[in-house]
Amino acid sequence: MKLGRNDPCSCGSGKKYKNCCQGKVESRSFDSRLQVPTQDELNQLIALFNAGRYVELENRALLLIKQYPSSGFVWMGLGLSLQMQGKDALPALQKTAELMPDDAAAHNNLANTLRERGQLESSEASCRRALKINPNFAEAHSNLGLALLKLGQLDGAVAGFRRALQIKPDFADAHSNLGYALKELGQFDKAVASCRRALELKPDFADAHTNLGNALKEIGQLEDAVTSYLLALKIKPDFAEAHNNLGNALKDLGRLNDAKASYLRALKIKPDFADSHFNMGCVLTDIGHLDEAAASYRRALELKPDFINAQSSLLFILNYTAKHAPAFCMAEAKQYGQMVARKVTARFSKWRCPAKPERLRVGLVSGDFLNHPVGFFLEGLLAHIDPARIELVAYPTHHKEDELTARIRPYFSKWKSLVGKSDEAAAHLIHADSVHVLLDIAGHTSYNRLPVFAWKPAPVQAMWLGYFATTGIAEMDYILGDKWTLPDGEEHNFVEKGWRLSGAQWCMTPPKEDIKVAELPALRNQSITFGTLNNIAKMNARVVACWARILSEMPNSRLYLNIRNLHNDALMKNVIEWFAAHGIAENRLILETTSGRVAALNSYNKIDIALDPFPYPGGTTSYEALWMGVPILTMRGSTYLSHLGESIMHNAGLPEWIAADEEDYIAKAVAFGSNLADLANLRSSLRARVLASPLFDATLFARSFEEALWGMWQARIQPESSGDPKFLTTSRD
């Protein structure tokens, strides 16, 4: 609220102050004995506020409060002066509302401060009190929308902003805030329209430019988003949020150094900006600076202890190196579980699922029902699941869809988006669907909704496919794997029970692209080309040292690295320097970055032997390499994640390509790379071989998967039949 003559009156009448209470004030006679300030004293407060002289306003208001301790208007002046200086205005505004209980604006101002302090329920209550006094108070409807927005009640927020606009159609703030809420709901075209309307009304509105940029970023118009953020910063150079969001768009454009610079600018302006510390961690991960990334995530958590996404991202990057003991990783995972558990107000303990159904209702929660590795593994399985035994329900957590989405959608009986729903609302939606088994296929990856599982919306909950370690959530019953990723003796690495599938733990849908397997590149190059398409974060110091030794022992060999964002000069320079430190010249490296699956698959026609990083081996890249006739040298691991390469190569029928340790890894690379005849024969037959293996046999995998789902349900309703082993399986290994 402002105190100027042309601003809304503090009484909430909707009239201009000069035509409302100021007129009333001027018609009164004042008497200090009645503890009422004079008109001159009130005008002085107003003048100081309008001139932006907030320190003087604070001092003057404090003096007047000594004279007129019961004047709500003077307390309001104090509160606003403190608020504008970034000081604690809450006590003064609470006193204002106490002294002016029937003043809608007093409650509305209090609501603003409560919201800024994170007291969202109290902010909502103050807004509602203001609206009870004056139902047509547009600003209070808008502020109610803001409180509900932060509470995750997006539908209520949208209703608040729209009601404000019914009362005041030219309310630019409400248009901008409506755009933000619609973006959160995934209604991007409407979000863009709302933000553009705000800017028509108020072209120099930095917040609206930023909200427009956010919506444009979500629909992939990244350059336009960058333009919007830059316009916001031209208007308001110290707008930390705009710098932060600009960084996000630049990161998505692959401009990693520019993104990092934007986050640094945001943090220079606002050092305690937890979101920017988090985003800095994300870009540092993409650059491969994992220790710095972890420090950024931890700083975000210091500033915002309930920052669930920061803890989740920290867990994810712990997988990239072997420097942390399993006990340390487990403790971090449990901390995540405790964080999400604290958000749960009432965990479900009863469900309406029939104990002996004719078919199980199985829900899948994922943000990757599209052209994504998860989609590649799901499509064949979904096509071969027996609908007489399993009913599938999809709970997408991301708005994006594509042609793969269109192909798999008919396999689900229901398609219910969780986008824009709070964890509580999402949990209630799933619970109402009477799902028997709820599968998380995201883990600690983008667009996950793991906190929903802490509400226990389904009686049986399991994780599979999207992540390769414990979630840390006590309410997650099972983690699915196979006998290689879930060996006996590693039970302590999980809060979940392990459930072994009878065969492979994944099954990829063969690529639809018609790409031929070329002859062995070494036959035309007269030298072996090792290679990988895994991401930069997997190339830790041990991996680089190991690969450099292979190149040293085979002086005529080369290393092909196809890495996302390698067009970034700084990233390419880093990679070259890493190998140079081990005596490997730049001309021994072939550095590329490609876009799209077709280009990635064609890249394997440049590689003789694929090198698996460790302890985080390939998944999708390994399946695709084998399909393209390229064998993979992998290493035996000691955790679920590090066993992935073993699982893939055992199921491919190539156990001899599994090294026992780094010395064995180097020796095998040299031995396999020295026998071109055997490599050429293997290459020519490998696609047919793996297509006939469990890695691509969708019919076999679907039966195994169905039995696992039914087995978990039987263990739920007849626990005595399964005893209490830590790792369970549906058939003999």
C-alpha positions in Angstrom: 0.0 0.0 0.0 1.2 3.5 -0.7 0.3 6.8 1.0 0.0 9.0 -2.1 -3.1 11.0 -3.0 -3.7 8.9 -6.1 -3.2 5.5 -4.5 -5.9 3.3 -3.2 -7.1 4.3 0.2 -6.0 2.3 3.2 -9.5 1.5 4.1 -9.9 -0.8 1.1 -12.8 1.1 -0.3 -11.2 1.0 -3.8 -11.4 4.8 -3.9 -8.4 7.1 -4.4 -7.0 8.3 -1.1 -7.5 11.9 -2.1 -11.3 11.2 -2.5 -11.7 9.0 0.5 -10.0 9.0 3.9 -7.9 12.1 3.2 -11.1 14.1 2.8 -12.4 12.7 6.0 -9.2 13.5 7.8 -9.2 17.0 6.5 -12.8 17.5 7.8 -11.9 16.4 11.3 -10.6 18.5 14.1 -7.7 16.9 16.0 -6.8 16.9 19.6 -3.6 15.3 20.9 -5.4 14.6 24.1 -7.4 12.1 22.1 -4.2 10.6 20.8 -5.0 11.5 17.2 -2.3 13.0 15.0 -3.0 16.3 13.2 -3.4 16.7 9.5 0.0 18.3 9.2 1.6 15.4 11.0 -0.1 12.9 8.7 0.8 14.9 5.6 4.4 14.9 6.7 4.4 11.1 6.9 2.9 10.9 3.4 5.4 13.4 2.0 8.4 11.5 3.4 7.1 8.2 2.0 6.4 9.6 -1.4 9.9 11.2 -1.5 11.5 7.8 -0.7 13.0 9.3 2.5 12.4 6.1 4.5 15.0 6.6 7.3 13.4 10.0 8.1 10.0 8.5 7.8 11.0 5.8 10.3 12.4 8.4 12.8 9.4 10.7 12.4 6.9 7.8 12.9 8.8 6.6 16.0 8.4 10.1 17.5 4.7 10.3 16.6 4.1 6.8 18.1 5.3 8.2 21.5 2.7 10.9 21.2 -0.1 8.9 19.5 0.5 5.2 20.5 -3.0 4.3 19.4 -2.8 5.7 15.8 -2.9 2.9 13.4 -2.0 5.2 10.5 1.3 6.2 12.3 2.1 2.6 12.9 1.4 1.9 9.3 3.9 4.6 8.3 6.5 3.0 10.6 5.8 -0.4 9.1 6.1 0.7 5.5 9.3 2.7 6.3 10.9 -0.5 7.8 9.6 -2.6 4.9 11.1 -0.3 2.3 14.5 -0.4 4.1 14.5 -4.2 4.3 14.1 -4.2 8.0 11.7 -6.2 10.1 8.3 -4.5 9.6 6.2 -7.3 11.0 5.7 -6.0 14.6 4.7 -2.6 13.3 2.3 -4.0 10.7 0.8 -6.4 13.2 0.2 -3.4 15.5 -1.4 -1.6 12.6 -3.8 -4.4 12.0 -4.6 -4.6 15.7 -5.4 -0.9 15.9 -7.3 -0.9 12.6 -9.2 -4.2 12.8 -11.7 -3.0 10.2 -9.2 -1.6 7.7 -8.8 -4.0 4.8 -5.5 -2.4 3.7 -3.9 -2.9 7.1 -4.6 -6.6 6.9 -3.4 -6.7 3.3 -0.1 -5.0 4.1 0.4 -7.4 7.0 -0.3 -10.3 4.6 2.5 -9.1 2.3 5.1 -9.1 5.0 4.0 -12.4 6.4 4.3 -13.9 2.9 7.8 -12.5 2.5 8.8 -14.0 5.8 7.5 -17.4 4.7 4.6 -17.4 7.1 2.2 -18.4 4.3 -0.7 -19.8 6.2 -0.8 -16.6 8.3 -0.5 -14.5 5.1 -3.4 -16.3 3.6 -5.5 -15.7 6.7 -4.7 -11.9 6.7 -5.7 -11.7 3.0 -9.0 -13.5 3.7 -9.7 -11.1 6.6 -9.0 -8.1 4.3 -11.4 -9.6 1.8 -14.1 -10.2 4.4 -14.0 -6.5 5.1 -13.9 -5.5 1.5 -14.7 -8.3 -1.0 -13.9 -6.1 -3.9 -10.3 -5.3 -2.8 -8.4 -6.3 -6.0 -4.9 -6.0 -4.3 -6.0 -8.4 -1.5 -7.3 -10.9 -4.1 -3.9 -10.7 -5.9 -2.0 -11.1 -2.6 -4.1 -14.1 -1.7 -3.1 -15.6 -5.0 0.5 -15.0 -4.2 0.2 -16.7 -0.8 -1.6 -19.7 -2.4 1.0 -19.8 -5.1 3.8 -20.3 -2.6 1.7 -22.9 -0.7 1.5 -24.9 -3.9 -2.3 -24.3 -4.3 -2.0 -23.3 -7.9 -5.7 -23.5 -8.8 -6.6 -21.3 -5.9 -3.8 -18.9 -6.9 -5.2 -18.6 -10.4 -8.7 -18.0 -9.0 -7.3 -15.2 -6.8 -5.5 -13.4 -9.7 -8.5 -13.8 -12.0 -10.8 -12.3 -9.4 -8.5 -9.4 -8.9 -8.6 -8.8 -12.7 -12.4 -9.0 -12.8 -12.4 -6.1 -10.3 -9.5 -4.2 -11.8 -8.8 -5.3 -15.5 -5.8 -3.0 -15.9 -4.0 -4.5 -12.8 -0.6 -5.3 -14.4 0.8 -7.0 -11.3 -2.2 -9.5 -11.3 -1.7 -10.2 -15.0 2.0 -10.9 -14.4 1.4 -13.1 -11.4 -1.4 -15.0 -13.2 1.2 -15.7 -16.0 3.6 -17.1 -13.4 0.8 -19.4 -11.9 -0.3 -20.6 -15.3 3.3 -21.4 -16.2 3.5 -23.5 -13.1 0.3 -25.3 -14.2 1.8 -26.1 -17.5 -0.5 -23.7 -19.4 2.3 -22.0 -21.2 0.4 -20.2 -24.1 -2.0 -18.7 -21.6 1.0 -17.8 -19.3 2.7 -16.0 -22.2 -0.5 -14.1 -23.0 -1.0 -12.9 -19.4 2.6 -11.7 -19.2 2.3 -9.9 -22.5 -0.9 -8.2 -21.3 0.9 -7.0 -18.2 3.6 -5.5 -20.4 1.1 -3.8 -22.6 -0.2 -2.1 -19.4 3.2 -1.4 -17.9 6.1 -1.8 -20.5 8.8 -1.1 -17.9 7.6 -3.9 -15.6 10.7 -6.0 -14.9 8.9 -8.8 -13.1 6.5 -9.3 -16.0 9.5 -9.5 -18.4 11.0 -12.1 -16.2 7.8 -14.1 -15.9 7.4 -14.0 -19.7 11.0 -15.3 -20.0 10.1 -18.2 -17.7 7.1 -19.2 -19.8 9.0 -18.8 -23.1 11.8 -21.0 -21.7 9.4 -23.8 -20.8 8.1 -24.0 -24.4 11.6 -24.1 -25.8 11.9 -20.5 -27.0 15.2 -20.0 -25.3 16.5 -17.1 -27.3 13.3 -15.2 -26.8 13.5 -16.0 -23.1 17.0 -14.6 -23.0 15.7 -11.4 -24.6 13.0 -11.1 -22.0 15.4 -11.5 -19.1 17.8 -8.9 -20.6 14.9 -6.4 -20.9 14.1 -7.0 -17.3 17.7 -6.3 -16.3 17.8 -3.2 -18.5 15.0 -1.9 -16.4 16.3 -3.2 -13.1 20.0 -4.1 -13.2 20.2 -5.4 -9.7 17.3 -7.9 -10.2 18.9 -11.0 -8.8 16.0 -13.3 -9.9 16.3 -12.1 -13.5 20.1 -12.8 -13.5 19.4 -16.3 -12.0 16.7 -17.1 -14.6 18.9 -15.8 -17.4 21.5 -18.3 -16.2 18.9 -21.1 -16.5 18.1 -20.2 -20.1 21.8 -19.8 -21.1 22.5 -23.2 -19.5 19.8 -24.8 -21.6 21.3 -23.2 -24.6 24.6 -24.9 -23.7 26.3 -21.5 -23.0 27.7 -22.9 -19.7 30.2 -20.2 -19.0 27.7 -17.4 -19.6 25.2 -19.2 -17.3 27.8 -19.5 -14.6 28.5 -15.7 -15.0 24.8 -14.9 -14.6 24.6 -17.0 -11.4 27.6 -15.2 -10.0 26.0 -11.8 -10.8 22.8 -12.9 -9.0 24.9 -14.0 -6.0 26.9 -10.8 -5.9 23.6 -8.9 -5.6 22.0 -11.4 -3.2 24.6 -13.7 -1.5 21.9 -15.6 0.4 20.0 -16.6 -2.8 19.6 -20.3 -2.3 18.1 -20.9 -5.7 21.2 -19.4 -7.4 23.6 -21.5 -5.3 21.5 -24.5 -6.4 21.6 -23.6 -10.1 25.3 -22.9 -9.8 25.7 -26.5 -8.6 23.8 -27.7 -11.7 26.0 -25.9 -14.2 29.1 -26.9 -12.4 28.0 -30.5 -12.7 27.5 -30.1 -16.4 31.1 -28.7 -16.6 32.4 -31.7 -14.6 33.4 -29.7 -11.5 31.8 -32.1 -9.1 33.4 -30.9 -5.8 32.5 -27.3 -6.5 29.0 -28.5 -7.5 28.6 -30.3 -4.2 29.7 -27.2 -2.3 27.1 -25.1 -4.1 24.3 -27.6 -3.2 25.4 -27.6 0.4 25.5 -23.8 0.5 21.9 -23.8 -0.8 20.9 -26.2 1.9 22.6 -24.1 4.6 20.5 -21.1 3.5 17.3 -23.1 3.0 17.4 -26.3 5.1 14.2 -27.7 3.6 15.5 -27.3 0.0 14.5 -30.8 -1.2 15.8 -30.4 -4.8 19.2 -29.4 -3.6 19.5 -32.5 -1.4 18.2 -34.6 -4.3 20.8 -33.2 -6.7 23.6 -33.6 -4.1 22.6 -37.3 -3.8 22.7 -37.7 -7.6 26.3 -36.3 -8.0 27.6 -38.5 -5.2 27.2 -41.4 -7.7 29.8 -40.0 -10.0 32.9 -40.8 -7.9 33.9 -43.5 -5.6 35.4 -41.2 -3.0 32.5 -41.5 -0.6 31.8 -44.7 1.4 28.4 -46.4 1.0 27.6 -45.5 4.6 28.1 -41.8 3.8 25.8 -41.9 0.8 23.2 -43.8 2.8 23.3 -41.2 5.5 22.8 -38.4 2.9 19.9 -40.4 1.4 18.2 -40.9 4.7 18.5 -37.1 5.4 16.6 -36.6 2.1 13.9 -39.1 3.4 13.6 -37.2 6.6 13.3 -33.8 4.8 10.4 -35.1 2.7 8.8 -36.9 5.6 8.6 -33.6 7.5 6.4 -32.2 4.8 3.8 -34.9 5.2 0.9 -34.0 7.3 -1.1 -37.2 7.2 0.4 -40.4 5.7 -2.0 -42.8 4.2 -2.4 -46.1 6.1 -5.6 -47.5 4.5 -6.3 -48.1 0.8 -9.3 -49.1 -1.2 -7.5 -51.7 -3.4 -9.1 -55.1 -3.6 -6.8 -57.7 -2.0 -7.4 -60.3 -4.7 -7.9 -58.4 -7.9 -8.3 -60.0 -11.4 -5.6 -57.5 -12.5 -3.3 -55.2 -10.7 -3.6 -51.5 -11.1 -0.1 -50.2 -11.5 0.8 -46.5 -11.5 3.9 -45.1 -13.2 5.3 -41.7 -12.0 7.7 -40.1 -14.5 8.6 -36.9 -16.3 10.1 -38.9 -19.2 7.2 -40.4 -21.1 8.8 -39.2 -24.4 12.0 -39.5 -26.5 14.2 -40.0 -23.6 16.2 -43.0 -22.3 13.3 -43.9 -20.0 10.9 -43.8 -22.9 13.2 -46.0 -24.9 13.1 -48.7 -22.2 9.4 -48.4 -21.5 7.9 -48.6 -25.0 8.6 -52.3 -25.7 7.6 -53.3 -22.1 4.3 -51.4 -22.3 3.5 -53.0 -25.7 4.0 -56.5 -24.3 2.4 -56.2 -20.8 -0.7 -58.4 -20.6 -3.6 -56.0 -20.1 -5.6 -58.9 -18.6 -3.1 -59.1 -15.7 -1.9 -55.5 -15.4 -3.8 -52.2 -15.7 -1.5 -49.3 -16.2 -2.0 -45.7 -15.0 0.3 -42.9 -16.1 1.2 -40.0 -13.8 3.4 -37.7 -15.9 5.3 -35.0 -14.0 6.4 -32.9 -17.0 4.3 -31.2 -19.7 6.4 -32.2 -22.7 5.0 -34.7 -25.1 6.2 -36.0 -28.5 5.6 -38.8 -30.9 6.8 -41.5 -28.5 4.3 -40.1 -25.9 1.6 -40.6 -28.6 2.7 -44.2 -29.2 2.7 -45.3 -25.5 -0.3 -43.3 -24.3 -2.9 -46.0 -25.5 -1.2 -48.6 -23.2 -2.5 -46.7 -20.1 -6.1 -46.8 -19.0 -5.7 -43.3 -17.4 -3.3 -40.4 -18.1 -3.3 -38.0 -15.1 -0.8 -35.2 -15.0 0.8 -34.2 -11.7 2.1 -31.0 -13.2 1.1 -28.0 -11.1 -0.2 -30.2 -8.2 1.2 -30.0 -4.7 2.6 -33.2 -3.3 -0.4 -33.6 -1.1 -2.8 -33.1 -4.0 -0.9 -35.5 -6.1 -0.9 -38.1 -3.3 -4.6 -37.8 -2.8 -5.2 -38.1 -6.6 -3.2 -41.4 -6.7 -4.8 -42.7 -3.6 -8.3 -42.1 -5.0 -7.3 -44.1 -8.1 -6.9 -47.2 -5.9 -3.5 -48.1 -7.3 -2.1 -51.4 -6.0 1.6 -50.8 -6.9 3.1 -47.3 -7.6 6.3 -47.2 -9.5 8.8 -44.3 -9.4 10.8 -44.3 -12.6 12.7 -41.1 -12.0 14.6 -41.4 -8.7 16.7 -38.3 -8.0 16.6 -37.1 -11.6 14.8 -34.1 -13.2 11.1 -33.7 -12.8 10.9 -36.4 -10.1 8.0 -36.4 -7.6 9.7 -38.5 -4.9 8.1 -36.5 -2.1 4.7 -37.8 -3.2 5.8 -41.3 -2.2 6.4 -40.2 1.4 2.6 -39.8 1.7 2.3 -43.5 0.9 -0.6 -43.1 -1.6 -0.3 -46.8 -2.7 0.1 -49.9 -0.5 3.1 -51.1 -2.5 5.7 -48.6 -3.8 8.8 -49.4 -5.7 11.5 -47.7 -7.8 12.9 -48.9 -11.1 14.8 -47.7 -14.2 15.4 -44.0 -13.7 17.9 -44.1 -10.8 20.4 -46.5 -9.5 20.7 -46.1 -5.7 18.5 -45.8 -2.7 15.9 -43.0 -2.6 16.3 -42.6 1.1 12.5 -42.6 1.5 11.3 -45.0 4.2 7.9 -45.4 2.5 9.5 -46.8 -0.7 9.1 -50.6 -0.3 11.3 -52.0 -3.1 14.0 -51.3 -5.5 13.9 -53.5 -8.6 17.1 -55.0 -10.1 18.6 -58.3 -11.1 21.0 -60.8 -9.6 24.0 -58.8 -10.7 22.9 -55.3 -9.5 21.3 -56.7 -6.3 23.9 -59.4 -5.1 23.8 -60.8 -1.6 25.7 -58.8 0.9 24.8 -55.3 -0.3 21.5 -55.0 1.6 22.9 -52.2 3.8 23.0 -49.8 0.8 19.2 -49.4 0.6 16.3 -48.3 2.8 14.2 -50.3 0.3 14.1 -54.1 0.0 15.6 -55.4 -3.2 13.4 -57.3 -5.6 15.2 -59.3 -8.3 13.6 -59.7 -11.6 14.1 -63.2 -13.0 16.1 -61.9 -16.0 17.6 -58.6 -17.1 16.5 -55.6 -15.1 15.9 -53.5 -18.2 14.8 -54.2 -21.8 15.4 -51.5 -24.5 13.0 -51.1 -27.4 15.2 -51.5 -30.6 15.7 -48.1 -32.2 13.3 -47.4 -35.1 16.1 -45.6 -37.0 17.5 -47.6 -40.0 21.2 -47.3 -39.2 23.5 -49.9 -40.6 26.5 -51.2 -38.7 29.6 -50.2 -40.5 32.7 -52.3 -40.8 35.2 -52.1 -38.0 36.8 -48.6 -38.2 40.2 -50.0 -37.4 40.4 -51.8 -40.7 40.3 -48.6 -42.6 42.1 -46.4 -40.0 44.9 -48.9 -39.3 44.5 -48.0 -35.6 42.1 -48.7 -32.8 39.6 -46.0 -31.8 38.3 -46.3 -28.2 35.3 -44.1 -27.4 32.4 -43.2 -25.2 29.2 -41.1 -25.5 28.8 -40.8 -21.7 28.5 -37.4 -20.1 31.4 -35.4 -18.8 30.5 -35.8 -15.1 31.3 -39.5 -15.3 34.9 -38.8 -16.4 36.4 -38.5 -13.0 40.1 -38.3 -12.3 40.5 -42.1 -12.1 38.7 -42.7 -15.3 40.8 -40.2 -17.2 44.0 -41.7 -15.8 42.9 -45.2 -16.7 42.0 -44.2 -20.3 45.2 -42.3 -20.7 47.2 -45.4 -19.7 45.4 -47.4 -22.4 46.3 -44.8 -25.0 49.9 -44.8 -23.7 50.2 -48.6 -24.0 48.7 -48.5 -27.5 50.6 -45.6 -29.1 48.7 -45.8 -32.4 45.2 -45.7 -30.7 42.9 -42.8 -30.4 40.0 -41.8 -28.0 36.7 -40.6 -29.4 34.7 -38.5 -27.0 31.2 -37.4 -28.0 30.1 -35.3 -25.0 27.1 -33.0 -24.6 28.1 -29.3 -24.6 31.6 -30.0 -25.9 31.1 -27.2 -28.3 31.8 -25.0 -25.2 35.4 -23.8 -25.6 36.1 -23.9 -21.9 34.8 -27.5 -21.5 36.8 -28.7 -24.5 39.9 -27.0 -23.0 39.4 -28.8 -19.7 39.2 -32.2 -21.4 42.3 -31.6 -23.4 44.2 -30.5 -20.3 43.0 -33.5 -18.3 44.6 -35.9 -20.8 47.6 -33.6 -21.4 48.4 -34.0 -17.7 48.9 -37.7 -18.4 51.0 -37.2 -21.5 48.3 -37.6 -24.1 48.6 -35.1 -26.9 45.5 -33.4 -28.3 45.8 -35.1 -31.6 45.1 -38.4 -29.9 41.6 -37.1 -29.0 38.6 -36.9 -31.3 36.2 -34.5 -29.6 32.6 -34.1 -30.8 29.2 -33.1 -29.7 26.1 -34.2 -31.6 22.4 -33.6 -31.3 19.7 -36.1 -31.6 19.5 -39.9 -31.4 20.3 -40.6 -35.1 23.6 -38.6 -34.9 24.4 -40.4 -31.6 23.8 -43.8 -33.1 25.9 -43.0 -36.2 28.7 -42.0 -33.9 29.3 -45.6 -32.9 30.4 -46.3 -36.5 33.5 -44.3 -35.6 34.3 -46.5 -32.5 36.0 -49.9 -32.3 35.7 -50.5 -28.6 33.4 -48.5 -26.1 35.0 -47.7 -22.8 32.7 -47.7 -19.8 33.4 -45.0 -17.2 33.4 -46.0 -13.5 31.9 -46.1 -10.9 29.0 -44.7 -13.0 28.8 -46.8 -16.2 26.6 -46.3 -19.2 23.0 -47.4 -19.4 21.3 -46.2 -22.6 24.7 -45.6 -24.2 25.7 -49.2 -23.6 22.5 -50.7 -25.1 22.9 -48.5 -28.1 26.6 -49.3 -28.5 25.8 -53.0 -28.5 23.0 -52.5 -31.0 25.5 -50.7 -33.2 27.9 -53.6 -33.0 30.3 -52.0 -30.5 31.4 -54.1 -27.5 31.8 -52.4 -24.2 34.7 -52.8 -21.8 33.3 -52.4 -18.3 34.4 -52.9 -14.7 33.1 -54.9 -11.9 31.5 -52.8 -9.2 30.5 -52.8 -5.6 27.2 -50.9 -5.6 23.9 -51.2 -7.5 25.0 -48.4 -9.8 28.5 -49.7 -10.4 27.1 -53.2 -11.2 25.1 -51.9 -14.2 27.9 -52.7 -16.7 28.2 -56.2 -15.3 24.4 -56.7 -15.7 24.4 -55.5 -19.3 27.4 -57.5 -20.4 26.3 -60.7 -18.7 22.9 -60.4 -20.3 24.6 -59.7 -23.6 26.5 -63.0 -23.3 29.9 -61.1 -23.1 31.1 -61.7 -19.5 34.7 -61.7 -20.7 34.4 -57.9 -21.3 34.0 -57.3 -17.5 37.3 -56.3 -15.9 38.0 -57.1 -12.3 39.9 -53.8 -11.5 41.7 -51.0 -13.2 44.8 -53.1 -14.1 42.6 -55.8 -15.6 40.6 -53.1 -17.4 43.8 -51.7 -19.1 45.1 -55.2 -19.9 41.7 -56.2 -21.5 41.6 -53.0 -23.6 45.1 -53.7 -25.0 44.3 -57.4 -25.6 40.9 -56.8 -27.3 42.3 -53.9 -29.3 45.2 -55.9 -30.6 43.0 -58.6 -32.2 41.3 -56.9 -35.1 40.0 -60.1 -36.7 38.0 -61.1 -33.6 36.8 -57.5 -33.2 35.6 -57.5 -36.8 33.8 -60.8 -36.4 32.1 -59.7 -33.2 31.0 -56.4 -34.7 29.3 -58.1 -37.7 27.3 -60.4 -35.4 26.7 -58.4 -32.3 23.4 -56.7 -33.3 21.7 -60.0 -34.0 23.2 -61.5 -30.9 21.9 -58.8 -28.5 18.5 -58.5 -30.2 18.1 -62.2 -29.3 19.3 -61.6 -25.8 17.3 -60.6 -22.7 18.5 -57.0 -23.3 16.0 -56.6 -26.2 13.5 -59.4 -25.7 10.4 -57.4 -24.6 8.1 -60.4 -24.5 10.4 -62.2 -22.0 11.0 -59.1 -20.0 7.2 -58.3 -19.8 6.5 -61.7 -18.3 9.3 -61.2 -15.7 8.1 -57.7 -14.9 4.5 -58.9 -14.5 5.6 -61.6 -12.1 7.6 -59.1 -10.1 4.6 -56.8 -9.7 2.3 -59.7 -8.7 5.0 -61.0 -6.4 5.3 -57.7 -4.5 1.5 -57.6 -4.2 1.4 -61.1 -2.8 4.1 -60.3 -0.3 1.9 -57.4 0.8 -1.2 -59.4 1.4 0.5 -62.6 2.5 3.7 -61.4 4.2 4.2 -64.7 6.1 4.6 -66.6 2.7 7.7 -64.6 1.9 9.4 -64.5 5.2 11.6 -61.4 5.6 14.6 -61.7 3.3 16.1 -58.5 2.3 16.3 -59.4 -1.4 13.3 -61.1 -2.9 12.8 -62.7 -6.3 9.8 -64.1 -8.2 11.6 -67.1 -9.7 14.8 -69.1 -9.3 18.0 -67.4 -10.6 
